[in-house]
């Protein structure tokens, strides 16, 4: 049986850019577009209560192949531009879970 793919992405934002990033991702419809992609089960951002420049993204996909297709979508180019403006550092993690 295929396993779901869970990714974690830790963003260290440029000083004072966390809200700008979140607002742009929401206002430009990027988060909605990603959530509507085939295979997307979860795509949520979480803010640190202690560090105003830390942001966690949790993604859950039905398969690694669906997540790979996700990375080639046009709205991902817009997201990369926003990240260039707002993100200082990115750390990735990957987990798998049984269906």
Secondary structure, 3 states (H helix, E strand, C coil): CCCEEEEEEEEEECCCCHHHHHHHHHHCCHHHHHHCCCCEEEEEEEECCCCCCEEEEEEEECCHHHHHHHHCCHHHHHHHHHHHHHEEEEEEEEEEECC
